Amino acid sequence: MQNRRQFLQTTLAAPAVLSAQTSGQPLRVAVVGTGNRGTYLLRQALQVPGIQIIAVCDLLQDRAENAAGLVAKAGGKADVYTDFRRMLDTRKDIDAVIAATPDHTHRNVYTAILEVGKHLYGEKPLALDVADSRMIVSAAKSAKGLFQVGFQLRHDPNRNAAEAFIHSGGIGKVLYCQGIRHGRDLPRNIPWYFDKVKSGDIMVDQGIHILDLFTWAIGAHPTRAMGSGGTSLFVNDPPGRTVMDNYSVIFEYPGGVRVNMSHHYFDPPGFTGNQERVFGADGAVDLVAATFHPRESKETKQLDVPNAGQDATVRALTSFRDSVRDGRPVMSDAESAMVSTIVPLMGTKAIYEKRIVTWEEMTA
Ligand SMILES: NC(=O)c1ccc[n+]([C@@H]2O[C@H](COP(=O)([O-])OP(=O)(O)OC[C@H]3O[C@@H](n4cnc5c(N)ncnc54)[C@H](O)[C@@H]3O)[C@@H](O)[C@H]2O)c1
């Protein structure tokens, strides 16, 4: 078992970047998968100085054309493609790709992009099983380009400041994390979200963000997972649904640290919402609000938050640009993203198989 320092070193270290961008040149970027998230990433990327969108690609021509329209509106010009391999073949001047295709396509899309030497910002989860995750990690290790995985909440100013406070010892020894993701059901206009074969189910596709923040806060991977979940309200709704609408899961980390996560889709508007809280021996931190609550007083301390109020995705893309330009490590590289992907895979397996699942068996 790695100790905390080794874990942070190995999971936060980035692969060597062999081709740092020449300073002053814009980073020429293509967006692959211009659906819901890809369009949002594109809009945010258009706000980042030094990123120039030169191509957009989606299997659905109208989505790619819509994306090109957004680029044109911002004063640029993007070529439209429906086949990303052809795009990469044709536009040799593409430096980097932002990829936001469905979860079950990540292995094929990411390895193909990494193999042709492009820098890659690719959405979470890394993949939908451990073997595919390893394949991507291996492609990233031998790639000429840098790979950042889309855990943008690590770049959210409040959460980033709260994590820095935890890592500096601000709450003392980390003891326990409480995550709540209570909301409305998944959007009906994205059918693959409801198919567990394509999305990995709701913990892998959605709960992963909070679990990633907790794993980062603790600085180790969990050793065991146990949980219960199912579909209680949205049974066969939409028709053919195979993903849960609620679960509770507990992860045990080294040193007796526990993560408790509750996730469901029948939250009344304005009720619980989300919570991301990390408890330590000296007090607790609310990651969302970046507040510290000492254990022995009623005082609430607002943490110093550099870049307060800035959008997490804009910051994640800005950081990606800087990492490419300066050869700096990314915060969510392939290895750290693999750990953060195995966590919800492990929790989901524990729920499906109604038993305790260990890290060892996941990674054997
Ligand atoms: N980081 C976040 O907060 C966040 C939020 C939402 C979604 N996501 C992730 O973004 C990814 C996309 O999710 P979405 O909600 O945008 O789904 P979506 O279905 O709206 O968009 C995916 C798009 O990819 C296209 N596509 C599929 N295969 C392709 C291929 N081989 N080449 C080109 N285009 C292809 C589809 O036609 C579709 O338009 C998923 O991995 C999801 O987990 C991340």
The ligand as a Tripos MOL2 file, in Angstrom:
@<TRIPOS>MOLECULE
LIG
   44    48     1     0     0
SMALL
NO_CHARGES

@<TRIPOS>ATOM
      1 N1        -17.3800   17.0920  -16.6140 N.am      1 LIG1
      2 C1        -18.6950   17.2430  -16.5390 C.2       1 LIG1
      3 O1        -19.2160   17.9250  -15.6660 O.2       1 LIG1
      4 C2        -19.5570   16.5480  -17.5360 C.ar      1 LIG1
      5 C3        -20.9050   16.9070  -17.6660 C.ar      1 LIG1
      6 C4        -21.6780   16.2450  -18.6290 C.ar      1 LIG1
      7 C5        -21.1020   15.2420  -19.4110 C.ar      1 LIG1
      8 N2        -19.7880   14.9250  -19.2370 N.ar      1 LIG1
      9 C6        -19.1530   13.8870  -20.0520 C.3       1 LIG1
     10 O2        -19.0670   14.3630  -21.3890 O.3       1 LIG1
     11 C7        -19.1980   13.2790  -22.2990 C.3       1 LIG1
     12 C8        -20.3290   13.5920  -23.2710 C.3       1 LIG1
     13 O3        -21.5420   13.6750  -22.5510 O.3       1 LIG1
     14 P1        -22.7660   14.5430  -23.1180 P.3       1 LIG1
     15 O4        -23.6530   14.8110  -21.9820 O.co2     1 LIG1
     16 O5        -22.2430   15.6900  -23.8870 O.co2     1 LIG1
     17 O6        -23.4440   13.4960  -24.1180 O.3       1 LIG1
     18 P2        -24.1440   13.8300  -25.5220 P.3       1 LIG1
     19 O7        -24.7690   12.5740  -25.9750 O.co2     1 LIG1
     20 O8        -24.9970   15.0510  -25.3840 O.co2     1 LIG1
     21 O9        -22.9350   14.2250  -26.4840 O.3       1 LIG1
     22 C9        -22.0350   13.2890  -26.9960 C.3       1 LIG1
     23 C10       -21.8120   13.6210  -28.4650 C.3       1 LIG1
     24 O10       -20.7570   12.8230  -28.9660 O.3       1 LIG1
     25 C11       -21.0940   12.4450  -30.3040 C.3       1 LIG1
     26 N3        -20.2670   11.2930  -30.6590 N.ar      1 LIG1
     27 C12       -20.3730   10.0100  -30.2520 C.ar      1 LIG1
     28 N4        -19.3850    9.2530  -30.7600 N.ar      1 LIG1
     29 C13       -18.6240   10.0920  -31.5090 C.ar      1 LIG1
     30 C14       -17.4720    9.9060  -32.3140 C.ar      1 LIG1
     31 N5        -16.8690    8.7180  -32.4310 N.pl3     1 LIG1
     32 N6        -16.9750   10.9820  -32.9600 N.ar      1 LIG1
     33 C15       -17.5640   12.1920  -32.8750 C.ar      1 LIG1
     34 N7        -18.6670   12.4100  -32.1300 N.ar      1 LIG1
     35 C16       -19.1860   11.3840  -31.4550 C.ar      1 LIG1
     36 C17       -22.5770   12.2070  -30.2590 C.3       1 LIG1
     37 O11       -23.1650   12.2750  -31.5470 O.3       1 LIG1
     38 C18       -23.0360   13.3270  -29.3400 C.3       1 LIG1
     39 O12       -23.3910   14.5020  -30.0480 O.3       1 LIG1
     40 C19       -19.4280   12.0410  -21.4490 C.3       1 LIG1
     41 O13       -18.1900   11.3890  -21.2370 O.3       1 LIG1
     42 C20       -19.9340   12.5870  -20.1380 C.3       1 LIG1
     43 O14       -19.6500   11.7450  -19.0260 O.3       1 LIG1
     44 C21       -19.0160   15.5680  -18.3340 C.ar      1 LIG1
@<TRIPOS>BOND
     1     1     2 1
     2     2     3 2
     3     2     4 1
     4     4     5 ar
     5     4    44 ar
     6     5     6 ar
     7     6     7 ar
     8     7     8 ar
     9     8     9 1
    10     8    44 ar
    11     9    10 1
    12     9    42 1
    13    10    11 1
    14    11    12 1
    15    11    40 1
    16    12    13 1
    17    13    14 1
    18    14    15 2
    19    14    16 1
    20    14    17 1
    21    17    18 1
    22    18    19 2
    23    18    20 1
    24    18    21 1
    25    21    22 1
    26    22    23 1
    27    23    24 1
    28    23    38 1
    29    24    25 1
    30    25    26 1
    31    25    36 1
    32    26    27 ar
    33    26    35 ar
    34    27    28 ar
    35    28    29 ar
    36    29    30 ar
    37    29    35 ar
    38    30    31 1
    39    30    32 ar
    40    32    33 ar
    41    33    34 ar
    42    34    35 ar
    43    36    37 1
    44    36    38 1
    45    38    39 1
    46    40    41 1
    47    40    42 1
    48    42    43 1
@<TRIPOS>SUBSTRUCTURE
     1 LIG1         1 GROUP 0 **** ****
